[in-house]
Amino acid sequence: MQINKDLIAASSTPMILAILAEADSYGYAIIQRVRELSGGHLEWTDGMLYPVLHRLERLGHVKARWEVAESGRRRKYYRITSQGRKQITEERRQWQAVDAALRSIWQALSLFVSASQPASVTLLSHGA
């Protein structure tokens, strides 16, 4: 299943903040964690991730620091700030409202669609 780019973009802030609420992390590890948590449905790229991280840094939701990995390679690690923790709470509240609205709409539409279809079609569409 391919997820719409607009939906990926809209959900990137709460996902990044939630991952950083778990632990400090760097770009590639964040991309891997998104892939893992989404069951492979979300495939982020550097070009999508870093502009969001930079925006979150400008807003004060994350702080960055450079560290040298055991391999000798420098990595920029990001950590969530207290302001970022407040933001993730707000993001979660908003996404829960969107989720509830969509579930309500889809429930109402499925009842409407079910009432207008022959019984055999209704049973097949609901997995009977």
N, C-alpha and C positions, 0 to 999 in steps of 0.2 A: 504494500500500500504506500503510495506517495502522498506525503502531507503537503498541503498548500503552503507556499512560501510565506504568505501573509500570516497564516496561523503560527508557523514556526517563529517568525519575527515577533509576533505579539506575545508569545509564550517564553521568549528567551530570557527576559529579565527575571521573572520569578524562578525559572529553572536554574539560572546561574547563581542567584542569591541563595536558593535552597542548597545547592551543592556546596557553596562556600560556607553556609551555616554548619555543614557537616565537618568541614576542615579546610584549612588553607589549601590552595591548589594553583597549578599553572595551566596554561592554555591547552596543551595536548591532553593532559589528564582530565580537564573539564570536558573536552570533546568526547573522550573515551567514556566518562561517567554518564554523559547524556545518552550515548549509544547504549550503554549497559542498562540504565534505568528505563529507557524507552523500549527495551526489547528489540533494538535494532531499527525501530521505525523512524527515528530521527538521526539523520546523518549531517552533522554540522561540519562546516569548514572553517579554516582560520579566518577567511574573509568575512564570515558571518559573525564569528565569536569576538574578535578583537575590537571591532567598532563598539560593540555592546559593552565590553569590559572597560574601554576607555570612557564611554559615556557614564557608566556607573561610577568610575573613579572621579570624573569631573563633578558628578552630583554628590560625592561624598559617601556613597553607599559601599564602596570598596576602597581598600588601600593596597598599593603594590610595593613590593620590595624585590631586589635582585638577590639571588643566592647562587652559589656554585654547587652543582650536583656532584655526586661521587665520581661521575665520568669526567669532571672538569668543565663541563658545559654550564654556562650561565643560564639561569631560568628566572623569569619574572613570576613571582608568586603573588597571588591575590588573597586578601582576607576580607571578610565582611566586617563592616563597622557597626557601631550601635545604631547609627542612622539607617544603615542597610537592613538591620534586623527589624526596625520599625517598618521599613518599606516592604519587606517580605510579608509581614503581618497584613499590611494593607493590600498587597498584591493577592495574597491568598483569599482575603475576604472578597475581593472583586471577582476572582476566578470562580469562587464558590457560587457567587450570585449569577454569573454567566452560565455555569454548569446547571444550576437549578432552573434557570429560565429555559435553557435548551431542552432539558429533560421534560419540563412541563409542556413545552410546545410540541415536542415529538410525541409525548404521550397523547395529547389532545388530537394531533394529526393522525396518529395510528388508530385511535378510536373512530375518527371521521372516515378514514380510508377503509377500515374494517367494515363499517356499516354500509359503505357504498359498493363493496365487492361481493361477489358470490361466495358462499360459505367455503367452497373448495379452495379458492384463491386465498381467503383469509387464513385458513388452516395451514396452507403451505407457507405463507409469509411469516407465520409465527412458529414455525418449526414443528408442527404437529405431524 
